[in-house]
């Protein structure tokens, strides 16, 4: 890279960090806002499930579509349009006079989030190294953590949930303008005229979809996200109802679980350049399995909490490093499409499988969480090994 290109790369990297924060912000707003939102919109609190349906559907469709459209429209234009749509969606939330309008805003937010997620991850997997890949995903977690604080401040000081959404919508609009102004830089050419992260000749779509490595990669991400989400979603219930832990202490333990995920990505980013990404993923998945076994062992609350910390810290590198090594498994020509499919798999895995675990816990008791996590970790090992072993032979 020339001296002229280096500042451009740094500017894009900085913008990518802000983009990952902004990607996480909306996820943290709804949970705090919903008790107030549901009252103002005159719907029951249980209606939040209906609100998640259009958001999830939009995310799945756009994440897959983005992977197949990147080569045609470019990352910069995709991110500019998607963040502009995200801003409009959040504006719709903040100004919504009725639940039907909120549902439409949720669909738009899903479309925007899926495209941003797929576009950012596809670009980062090719343009940035393992260190920044870990840190970028850590900053996504930071965005999720900041969302509740923003909404809490809105409700406490403005006595209304709407300013919280409008504030984040303004930030998304500023980010969209930044992407528009830098669109050409995101699609810059190398010295030989090739795009930095898209193959010169795009293979037929059916060729990508016919590759076993593609679908095993999608399954790997789906099972990983399911394990990560289920552990965090049901940890409080297990610790309080199953292990006799006090409410306040259990709440701190759940926060420490998510904090260990964030801390793991930050710390591993410092050492990432010294480690092979594929080996890191392998060790991390084994660590998640070990943590799941600890959670499943009958015992005091602190033992289950320790297992959750192990899962969180071990899980930190899996998503960013597995995404980073996508081209190794499927080839550079299929990487963008595969990453888009992986983002869709993440959305499905993070919604369907934890829901099934919730049904299982309702029928068999909260202690079913530990064995469910063990089964998921075993499935994760199987599909991950299948993904790395089914990669195509070098041309």
Buried (B, 14 or more C-beta within 10 A) or exposed (E): EEEEEEEBBEEBBEBBBBBBBBBBBBBBBBEBBBEBBBEBBEBEEEBBEBBEBBBBBBBBBBBBBBBBBBBEBBBBBBBBBBBBBBBBBBBBBBBBEEBEBBBBBBBBBBBBBBBBBBBBBBBBBBBBEBBBBBBBBBBBBBBBBBBBEBBBBBBEEEEBBBBBBBBBBBBBBEBBBBBBEBBEBBBBEEEEEEBEBBBEEBEEEEBBEEBBBBBBBBBBBBBBBBBBBBBBBBBBBBBBBBBEBEEEBBBBBBEBBBBBBBBBBBBBBEEBEEBEBBEBBBEBBBBBBBBBBBBBEEEEBEBBBBBBBBBBBBBBBBBBBBBBBBBBBBBEBBBBBBBBBBBBBBBBBBBEBBBEBBEBBEEEEBBBBBBBBBBBBEBBBBBBBBBBEBBEEEE
